[in-house]
Amino acid sequence: MNKTCLKIGWLCGWAGSFCWVVVLAFVFFCKDMFLQGGIGALLAIIGYVFVLLYAPWQYPDKPLWILMVIPYCIFFISVSWAIWAFSRVSIVHVNWWDFLWMIPLLTPIGILGSNKWSDYDKH
């Protein structure tokens, strides 16, 4: 398999995971809610930086699940930020069942978790 395609998949997949944070931050900036917007923009930047820092081609012998832990943590922190930021706009009633939809987001850890970047050299 072409490693360029794998790199594009890693970068674009994580970019898609954080693009909603950028959009929400922009919305909060437009509503003059600079604290909420600034925190969102900062979370998106931190997320993108850690995606680049923990890119699997920089650590070819580490399992991918280890490299995904920090971006996932920042992603879930971003979800918490969104709940907090929207609670400033309106009353947000969050039930634990609302987080059930997040379980499918963890499938890459289950599918790719034990693979390493160096495993793709053998194909």
N, C-alpha and C positions, 0 to 999 in steps of 0.2 A: 504494500500500500504506500502511496505517495505521502511522505511526511509533511509536505506543504499543506496538503488537505487536512491532516490531523491538527496542524498548528492553527489553521484557519478555523477549524471546528472548535478548538479550545478557546480561542480568542473571541470569536463571534458568539459562541454559546454563552460565555460569561458576560459578554457585552449585552446580549439580550436579557440576561438575568438582572442586570443593573439599570437598563434603560428606563424602566418605569420609575426608578428613584430620581433620575434626572428630570423626567417629565413632571413628577410631583413637586420637586424642588422649584422648577420653573413656575408652576401654578402658584405655589406659595409666595414666590417673589412677586408675581403679578398682583397678588392680593395684599401686598405690603406686609406680609408675614415673614420678615427677614430672618428671624431666628430659626423658624421651621425650615425655610428654604435653604439657609446656610448650612444647617446640620445635614439636610438631605444631599446638598451638593458635596459636602465634605465626605459623607458616607459613600457616595458614588465614586468620588476620586480615590478614596482609600480602597474601595472594592476593586477598581480597575488596576491600581498599583499592585495590590496583592495577587491579582490574577497574573500579572506580568512577573512578579517576583517568584511566585511558586509555579511557574510554567513547567510542565513535565520534561521538556527538552533540556532544561537547566539541571534537572535532577533525574537523569535517565534510569537510575537503579532504585528509586523510591517507588513504592506502590502509589497508584494514583489517588487512592482514598486519603492518604496522608496529605497530599498536595491540595486536595479539595476541602479539607477541614476549615481552614481559615477563610477562604472565600464564602463558604457556606455560613460560617458564623457571622460574617459581615452582612450577608444576605438576610439572615434572620434578625439581626440587629436593625436592619433597614425596615423590615416588616414592623418591628416594635416602634421604630421612629414614625412610621406612617400612622399607626394606631394612635400614638401620642399626639402627632401633629393634627390629625383629624378630630381628636377629642377637643382641641382648641377651637375648632370651627363649629362643631355640633356635638350633640350627645351621642357617643358611640357605645353601643351595647355589644360587648364581645363575649361570646360564649366559647367554651373550650371546643365545642363541636365545629366552630368556625375554622379551627386550625387543621381539621381533618383533610382539607383539600391540599395541604402542604406535603402530605406523605408521598404523592407521586413525584414531587420535586427531588426526593432523595434517591430515585431510581438509578441515576448515574453512579452513585457510590456502590450500589449493589451490583450493577452490571459491569462496571469498569474497575471497581475498587482494587482487586488484587493484581490487575495488569500493571506493567511498568512500561515506560517509554521505550526502554531497550528491548522489550518483547516484540516490538514492531519491526526491529531490524531483522528478525529471523524470517519474516514473511517475504 
